[in-house]
Amino acid sequence: MSDEYDIVILGGGTGGYVAAIRAAQLGLKTAIVEREKIGGTCLHRGCIPSKALLRSAEVYQQTKKADDFGIITVNPVLNFSKVQERKNSIVEKLYQGVQGLMRKNKIDIYNGYGRILGPSIFSPLPGTISIEYENGNENTMIVPKYVVIATGSTPKTLPGLEIDGINVMNSDHALLMEKLPQSIIIVGAGVIGIEWASMLSDFDVDVILVEFMDRILPTEDEEIAKEMEKQLQKKGVQIYKNAKILPETIEKTEMVSIQAEINKEKKRLKAEKMLVSVGRKANIENLGIENTEITIENGYVKTNPHFQTNESHIYAIGDVVGGMQLAHVASHEGIVAVEHIANERPSSINYNHVPSCVYSNPEVASVGLTEKQAKEHGYDTRIGRFPFTAIGKALVYGETEGFVKVITDNKTKDILGIHMVGPHVTDMISEAGLAMVLDATAWEIGQTIHPHPTLSEVLGESALAVDGIQIHG
């Protein structure tokens, strides 16, 4: 006999468990199928553990500079085992919290691997879920009215760069390092690569950063990327752009080395370890998608704005649908999908209003169009910039690198994008996101009274700078 549910969610990551909670709130009988731990990549191998390490790196650097604040310290020592213990304790505490939420909302958890079956004796439609268990127990069949695919993604690699988890790692392996290397080559200067470059250099590791494109952080505004490059170089990070890794040239002896073509010249790069951070690919294999009419496009599940696939009773959210592969995006996609299932008539997501963050030191945060994108869309732009060097709280913190950039439409005065690089900007970007949602103008942000002294004053000043009426600059 099979169990029946209103909704079964394949994958218990951030998108999956948030969708499950919303479904339970709406009175739907809900189950999650997850072969590993509830919380998924974000909690166990991504957002949370990496930010815990980044915080330790930040504190280490601050302690080394304590003398600047009138506090005398003697040769601070980094205990990386303690750093890892702290990271693991944070993850475990949050994991216990998520498990509690599942119990509170009466969500059933199946710890196995779920596959979608085609039409069968259980259902005339594809969507029955067969759950396989690692211990060899007999498969469980569950029959949902609706299925939500939320299986996430895994790190990509490059041809000729075999990941062994020891000498050549992806981000999953790097989080488990028991000791820090003396040097590392990081291949890929997107968000993940930049965060690791910042963290490891702050941990006093010699970092070589290799990027195929002509600049780091290729999805961010160009001025922001240039500022981040300057700050990383001040930390001692060696950065190679326009660099193509030549396949099958990797060597592993006491050091890892690889040959790269940099600006058409060949160069061999060497370090103790290598981290490959070249993006992520959707987990869509062995899900039984071939038993359905679901369309796969460019490696991702194709959906409509409410995350329905070609099978109207099967939805997909998060990294498996591509787009902005961010935990907070997956969560909101899950809510939209479930509310659509429950006929709640949810609004579709405007991805132009979604903030993105890089938790490096300094941090990067952005929402909306870059200056280049705005011009490509045909906008006549008007821009305001304001540096942290003129913000009192930044001087108090001893962190004055960076600036905020506000991009507006010169015709309508609407804000097109806001981009930040500097201290704690990931905590300030939500105000910019709200401004975008409310269709605010730079003048309206400038008229908002920002408390003094705070770092948030930089946003008010940069908004006033659009019209050249900034007060402190």
C-alpha positions as CSV (number, residue, x, y, z in Angstrom):
1,M,0.0,0.0,0.0
2,S,1.4,3.4,-0.9
3,D,1.1,6.6,1.1
4,E,-0.7,9.5,-0.5
5,Y,0.2,13.2,-0.1
6,D,-1.0,16.5,-1.5
7,I,2.6,17.6,-2.2
8,V,5.9,15.6,-2.3
9,I,9.1,17.7,-2.6
10,L,12.2,16.1,-4.0
11,G,15.1,17.7,-2.1
12,G,15.2,19.1,1.4
13,G,17.5,22.1,0.8
14,T,16.6,25.7,1.4
15,G,14.1,25.9,-1.4
16,G,12.6,22.4,-0.6
17,Y,12.1,22.8,3.1
18,V,10.7,26.4,2.8
19,A,8.2,25.1,0.2
20,A,7.3,22.3,2.5
21,I,6.6,24.7,5.4
22,R,4.5,27.0,3.3
23,A,2.5,24.0,2.0
24,A,1.9,22.8,5.6
25,Q,0.8,26.3,6.5
26,L,-1.8,26.1,3.7
27,G,-3.1,22.8,5.1
28,L,-1.6,20.5,2.6
29,K,-0.3,17.1,3.6
30,T,3.4,17.3,2.7
31,A,6.5,15.1,2.5
32,I,10.1,15.7,1.6
33,V,12.3,13.1,0.1
34,E,16.0,13.8,0.9
35,R,18.9,11.4,0.7
36,E,21.2,13.4,2.9
37,K,20.4,16.0,5.6
38,I,17.6,18.5,5.6
39,G,19.0,21.9,4.9
40,G,20.8,20.9,1.7
41,T,23.9,22.5,0.2
42,C,23.2,26.0,1.7
43,L,23.2,24.7,5.3
44,H,25.8,21.9,5.1
45,R,28.1,22.7,2.2
46,G,27.6,26.3,1.2
47,C,26.1,29.5,2.6
48,I,26.4,28.8,6.3
49,P,29.7,27.0,6.7
50,S,31.5,29.2,4.2
51,K,30.3,32.4,6.0
52,A,31.4,30.9,9.3
53,L,34.9,30.5,7.9
54,L,34.8,34.0,6.4
55,R,33.9,35.5,9.8
56,S,36.8,33.7,11.5
57,A,39.1,35.0,8.8
58,E,37.7,38.5,9.3
59,V,38.2,38.3,13.1
60,Y,41.8,37.0,12.6
61,Q,42.7,40.0,10.5
62,Q,41.0,42.4,12.9
63,T,42.9,40.9,15.8
64,K,46.2,41.4,13.9
65,K,45.3,45.0,13.4
66,A,44.1,45.5,17.0
67,D,47.0,47.9,17.7
68,D,45.3,50.4,15.4
69,F,42.4,50.5,17.9
70,G,44.7,51.0,20.9
71,I,44.6,47.3,21.9
72,I,47.9,45.6,22.3
73,T,48.0,41.9,21.3
74,V,51.1,39.7,20.9
75,N,51.3,37.6,17.8
76,P,47.8,36.3,17.3
77,V,47.8,32.5,16.4
78,L,45.3,31.0,14.1
79,N,43.9,27.6,15.4
80,F,42.2,26.2,12.3
81,S,40.9,23.2,14.1
82,K,39.0,25.6,16.4
83,V,37.8,27.5,13.3
84,Q,36.3,24.3,11.9
85,E,34.8,23.3,15.3
86,R,33.0,26.7,15.4
87,K,31.7,26.2,11.8
88,N,30.5,22.7,12.6
89,S,28.7,23.8,15.8
90,I,26.9,26.6,13.9
91,V,25.8,24.2,11.2
92,E,24.6,21.6,13.7
93,K,22.6,24.2,15.7
94,L,20.8,25.4,12.5
95,Y,20.3,21.8,11.4
96,Q,18.6,21.0,14.7
97,G,16.4,24.1,14.2
98,V,15.3,23.0,10.7
99,Q,14.5,19.5,12.0
100,G,12.4,21.1,14.7
101,L,10.5,23.1,12.0
102,M,9.7,19.9,10.1
103,R,8.3,18.4,13.3
104,K,6.3,21.5,14.2
105,N,4.7,21.6,10.7
106,K,4.1,17.8,10.7
107,I,6.1,17.4,7.5
108,D,7.1,13.7,6.8
109,I,10.7,13.1,5.9
110,Y,11.8,10.2,3.8
111,N,15.6,9.7,4.0
112,G,16.2,8.1,0.6
113,Y,16.6,8.9,-3.1
114,G,13.4,9.7,-4.9
115,R,12.6,9.0,-8.6
116,I,9.6,10.0,-10.6
117,L,7.7,7.0,-12.1
118,G,5.6,7.1,-15.3
119,P,1.9,6.2,-15.3
120,S,1.3,3.0,-13.3
121,I,-1.1,1.1,-11.2
122,F,-0.6,3.8,-8.6
123,S,-1.5,6.7,-10.8
124,P,-2.7,7.4,-14.4
125,L,-0.3,10.3,-14.5
126,P,3.5,10.4,-14.1
127,G,4.5,11.5,-10.6
128,T,4.4,8.5,-8.3
129,I,7.7,8.7,-6.3
130,S,9.8,5.6,-5.8
131,I,12.1,6.0,-2.8
132,E,15.4,4.0,-2.8
133,Y,17.3,3.4,0.4
134,E,21.1,3.0,0.8
135,N,20.6,0.2,3.3
136,G,19.0,-1.9,0.7
137,N,15.5,-1.8,2.2
138,E,12.6,-2.3,-0.1
139,N,11.6,0.8,-2.1
140,T,8.7,2.9,-0.7
141,M,6.1,4.2,-3.1
142,I,4.3,7.5,-2.3
143,V,1.6,9.0,-4.4
144,P,1.3,12.8,-4.5
145,K,-1.2,15.0,-6.2
146,Y,1.7,17.4,-6.9
147,V,5.4,17.1,-7.1
148,V,8.0,19.9,-6.5
149,I,11.5,19.1,-7.9
150,A,14.0,20.9,-5.6
151,T,17.1,18.8,-6.0
152,G,19.6,21.7,-6.2
153,S,23.0,21.6,-7.9
154,T,26.6,20.4,-7.6
155,P,29.9,22.0,-8.4
156,K,31.1,21.9,-12.1
157,T,34.6,21.1,-13.1
158,L,36.7,21.6,-16.2
159,P,38.0,19.0,-18.7
160,G,41.4,17.8,-17.7
161,L,40.9,18.9,-14.0
162,E,40.1,15.7,-12.2
163,I,38.7,16.5,-8.8
164,D,40.3,14.2,-6.2
165,G,39.1,16.0,-3.1
166,I,42.6,16.2,-1.7
167,N,45.0,18.1,-4.0
168,V,42.4,19.3,-6.5
169,M,39.2,20.3,-4.7
170,N,35.8,21.8,-5.3
171,S,34.1,24.0,-2.6
172,D,32.5,20.9,-0.9
173,H,36.0,19.5,-0.2
174,A,37.5,22.8,0.7
175,L,35.0,23.2,3.6
176,L,36.3,20.0,5.1
177,M,40.0,20.9,5.1
178,E,41.6,19.9,8.4
179,K,44.5,22.3,7.9
180,L,45.2,25.2,5.7
181,P,47.6,24.9,2.7
182,Q,50.5,27.3,2.4
183,S,49.4,28.2,-1.1
184,I,46.4,27.5,-3.4
185,I,45.4,28.1,-7.0
186,I,41.7,29.1,-7.4
187,V,40.3,28.5,-10.8
188,G,37.3,30.8,-11.4
189,A,36.7,34.3,-10.1
190,G,33.0,34.3,-9.7
191,V,31.2,34.6,-6.4
192,I,32.5,31.4,-4.9
193,G,36.1,31.9,-6.1
194,I,36.2,35.5,-4.8
195,E,34.9,34.4,-1.4
196,W,37.5,31.7,-1.1
197,A,40.3,34.0,-2.3
198,S,39.3,36.6,0.2
199,M,39.0,34.1,3.1
200,L,42.2,32.2,2.4
201,S,44.3,35.3,1.9
202,D,42.9,36.6,5.2
203,F,44.0,33.3,6.7
204,D,47.5,34.1,5.4
205,V,47.4,31.5,2.5
206,D,49.2,32.6,-0.7
207,V,46.4,32.7,-3.3
208,I,46.6,32.6,-7.1
209,L,43.3,33.5,-8.7
210,V,42.7,32.4,-12.4
211,E,39.8,33.7,-14.4
212,F,38.8,32.9,-18.0
213,M,37.0,36.2,-18.5
214,D,38.6,39.6,-18.8
215,R,37.6,40.6,-15.3
216,I,36.7,39.1,-12.0
217,L,33.1,38.9,-10.8
218,P,31.8,39.1,-14.4
219,T,28.2,39.4,-13.3
220,E,28.7,42.4,-11.1
221,D,29.0,46.1,-12.2
222,E,32.4,46.7,-13.8
223,E,33.4,49.4,-11.3
224,I,32.6,47.2,-8.4
225,A,34.7,44.4,-9.9
226,K,37.6,46.7,-10.4
227,E,37.4,47.8,-6.8
228,M,37.3,44.2,-5.5
229,E,40.3,43.4,-7.7
230,K,42.2,46.3,-6.2
231,Q,41.4,45.2,-2.6
232,L,42.3,41.5,-3.3
233,Q,45.6,42.6,-4.7
234,K,46.3,44.7,-1.6
235,K,45.9,41.4,0.3
236,G,48.5,39.8,-1.9
237,V,46.3,37.8,-4.1
238,Q,47.9,37.2,-7.6
239,I,45.1,37.6,-10.2
240,Y,45.4,36.3,-13.8
241,K,42.5,37.3,-16.2
242,N,42.0,36.2,-19.8
243,A,43.4,32.9,-18.6
244,K,42.6,29.6,-20.2
245,I,43.5,26.4,-18.4
246,L,45.1,24.0,-20.8
247,P,43.5,20.6,-20.5
248,E,45.6,17.6,-19.4
249,T,48.5,19.7,-18.2
250,I,47.9,19.2,-14.5
251,E,50.7,17.7,-12.5
252,K,50.5,16.5,-8.9
253,T,53.8,15.9,-7.0
254,E,54.6,17.8,-3.8
255,M,52.8,20.7,-5.5
256,V,49.9,21.0,-7.8
257,S,50.7,22.7,-11.1
258,I,48.7,23.6,-14.2
259,Q,49.6,25.3,-17.5
260,A,47.5,28.2,-18.4
261,E,47.4,30.5,-21.5
262,I,47.3,34.0,-20.2
263,N,46.8,36.8,-22.7
264,K,48.1,34.3,-25.3
265,E,51.2,33.5,-23.4
266,K,51.7,30.1,-21.7
267,K,52.5,30.1,-18.0
268,R,52.8,27.2,-15.4
269,L,51.2,28.0,-12.1
270,K,52.1,26.1,-8.9
271,A,50.6,25.8,-5.5
272,E,50.1,23.3,-2.7
273,K,46.4,22.9,-3.5
274,M,43.9,23.8,-6.2
275,L,40.3,24.8,-5.8
276,V,38.0,24.6,-8.9
277,S,35.1,27.1,-8.7
278,V,33.7,27.4,-12.2
279,G,30.0,27.3,-11.4
280,R,27.3,24.7,-10.6
281,K,25.2,22.3,-12.6
282,A,21.6,21.2,-11.9
283,N,21.0,17.9,-10.2
284,I,18.6,16.4,-12.8
285,E,20.1,13.0,-13.5
286,N,18.4,9.8,-12.4
287,L,15.3,11.6,-11.3
288,G,13.0,9.8,-13.7
289,I,12.4,12.9,-15.8
290,E,12.5,10.7,-18.9
291,N,9.2,9.2,-17.6
292,T,7.5,12.6,-18.0
293,E,6.9,15.3,-20.6
294,I,9.2,17.7,-18.7
295,T,11.5,19.7,-21.0
296,I,15.2,20.1,-20.2
297,E,16.7,23.2,-21.7
298,N,20.5,24.0,-21.5
299,G,20.8,21.5,-18.7
300,Y,17.9,23.0,-16.6
301,V,14.3,22.1,-16.0
302,K,12.0,24.5,-18.1
303,T,9.1,26.0,-16.2
304,N,6.6,28.8,-16.5
305,P,6.6,31.9,-14.2
306,H,4.8,29.9,-11.5
307,F,7.4,27.1,-11.8
308,Q,5.1,24.6,-13.5
309,T,6.7,22.2,-15.9
310,N,5.1,20.7,-19.0
311,E,3.5,18.3,-16.6
312,S,1.0,20.7,-14.9
313,H,1.1,18.8,-11.6
314,I,4.9,18.8,-11.4
315,Y,6.8,21.9,-10.5
316,A,10.5,22.7,-10.2
317,I,12.3,25.4,-8.2
318,G,15.8,26.5,-7.2
319,D,19.1,25.7,-8.9
320,V,17.5,23.0,-11.1
321,V,15.7,25.7,-13.1
322,G,18.8,27.9,-13.5
323,G,18.6,31.6,-13.3
324,M,19.8,33.2,-10.1
325,Q,21.2,30.2,-8.2
326,L,20.8,31.7,-4.7
327,A,19.3,30.3,-1.6
328,H,16.9,33.2,-1.0
329,V,15.7,32.9,-4.6
330,A,15.0,29.1,-4.2
331,S,13.0,29.9,-1.1
332,H,10.8,32.4,-2.8
333,E,10.4,30.2,-5.8
334,G,9.2,27.4,-3.5
335,I,6.7,29.7,-1.9
336,V,5.4,30.9,-5.3
337,A,5.1,27.3,-6.6
338,V,3.2,26.0,-3.5
339,E,0.9,29.0,-3.4
340,H,0.1,28.5,-7.1
341,I,-0.7,24.8,-6.3
342,A,-3.0,26.0,-3.5
343,N,-4.7,28.5,-5.8
344,E,-3.5,31.5,-3.8
345,R,-2.7,33.5,-6.9
346,P,0.9,34.5,-6.0
347,S,2.7,37.2,-7.9
348,S,5.5,36.0,-10.1
349,I,9.1,36.9,-9.1
350,N,10.7,40.0,-10.6
351,Y,14.4,38.8,-10.7
352,N,15.5,42.4,-11.3
353,H,14.5,43.1,-7.7
354,V,16.5,40.2,-6.2
355,P,19.6,41.3,-4.3
356,S,22.8,39.3,-4.7
357,C,25.7,39.2,-2.3
358,V,29.4,38.3,-2.1
359,Y,30.6,37.8,1.4
360,S,34.2,38.6,0.8
361,N,36.2,41.2,2.7
362,P,35.2,43.8,1.6
363,E,31.7,42.6,0.8
364,V,29.8,43.2,-2.4
365,A,26.0,43.5,-2.8
366,S,23.9,44.6,-5.7
367,V,20.3,44.7,-7.0
368,G,19.0,45.7,-10.5
369,L,20.9,46.5,-13.6
370,T,24.6,47.2,-13.9
371,E,25.7,50.3,-15.7
372,K,26.5,48.3,-18.8
373,Q,23.2,46.4,-18.8
374,A,21.3,49.7,-18.4
375,K,23.0,51.2,-21.5
376,E,22.3,47.9,-23.4
377,H,18.6,48.3,-22.5
378,G,18.7,51.8,-24.1
379,Y,18.5,53.9,-20.9
380,D,20.0,57.3,-20.6
381,T,21.6,56.8,-17.2
382,R,22.4,59.2,-14.5
383,I,24.7,57.9,-11.7
384,G,25.6,58.9,-8.2
385,R,28.6,57.5,-6.3
386,F,29.7,58.0,-2.7
387,P,32.8,56.6,-1.0
388,F,33.0,55.0,2.5
389,T,36.0,57.2,3.2
390,A,33.6,60.0,3.9
391,I,31.4,58.1,6.2
392,G,32.1,58.5,9.9
393,K,31.0,55.0,11.0
394,A,33.4,53.5,8.4
395,L,36.3,55.4,9.9
396,V,35.2,54.2,13.4
397,Y,35.1,50.6,12.1
398,G,38.5,51.1,10.4
399,E,37.0,49.9,7.2
400,T,36.9,52.6,4.6
401,E,37.4,50.8,1.3
402,G,34.7,50.9,-1.3
403,F,31.7,52.9,-2.4
404,V,28.0,52.8,-3.3
405,K,26.8,53.4,-6.8
406,V,23.2,54.3,-7.7
407,I,22.1,54.0,-11.4
408,T,19.0,55.9,-12.4
409,D,17.0,56.6,-15.6
410,N,17.6,60.2,-16.4
411,K,14.2,60.4,-18.1
412,T,11.9,58.9,-15.4
413,K,14.3,59.3,-12.4
414,D,13.5,55.6,-11.5
415,I,16.3,53.6,-9.9
416,L,17.7,51.0,-12.3
417,G,20.3,49.4,-10.1
418,I,22.3,49.9,-6.8
419,H,25.7,48.4,-6.4
420,M,27.9,48.3,-3.3
421,V,31.4,47.3,-2.3
422,G,32.6,47.9,1.2
423,P,32.0,47.0,4.9
424,H,28.8,45.2,5.8
425,V,27.1,46.1,2.5
426,T,25.3,42.7,2.4
427,D,23.3,43.9,5.5
428,M,22.4,47.2,3.7
429,I,21.3,45.9,0.3
430,S,17.8,45.1,1.5
431,E,17.0,48.9,1.7
432,A,18.0,49.1,-1.9
433,G,15.9,46.1,-2.8
434,L,12.9,47.6,-1.1
435,A,13.4,50.8,-3.1
436,M,13.4,48.8,-6.3
437,V,10.2,47.0,-5.3
438,L,8.5,50.3,-4.4
439,D,9.7,51.9,-7.7
440,A,11.5,54.6,-5.7
441,T,13.6,57.4,-7.1
442,A,17.0,58.4,-5.9
443,W,15.5,61.6,-4.5
444,E,13.2,59.5,-2.3
445,I,16.1,57.5,-0.9
446,G,18.0,60.8,-0.3
447,Q,15.0,62.1,1.6
448,T,14.9,59.1,3.8
449,I,16.6,60.1,7.1
450,H,19.5,57.7,7.8
451,P,20.6,57.7,11.4
452,H,24.1,59.1,12.2
453,P,26.6,57.7,12.6
454,T,25.8,54.5,10.6
455,L,27.2,52.9,7.5
456,S,23.8,53.2,5.9
457,E,24.4,56.9,5.4
458,V,26.5,56.0,2.4
459,L,23.3,54.9,0.5
460,G,21.5,58.2,1.3
461,E,24.6,60.2,0.2
462,S,25.0,58.2,-3.1
463,A,21.4,58.8,-3.9
464,L,21.7,62.5,-3.4
465,A,24.9,62.4,-5.5
466,V,22.7,61.4,-8.5
467,D,21.7,65.1,-8.6
468,G,25.0,66.4,-7.3
469,I,23.6,67.4,-3.9
470,Q,25.4,65.0,-1.6
471,I,26.2,66.7,1.7
472,H,29.5,65.3,2.8
473,G,31.3,64.8,-0.5
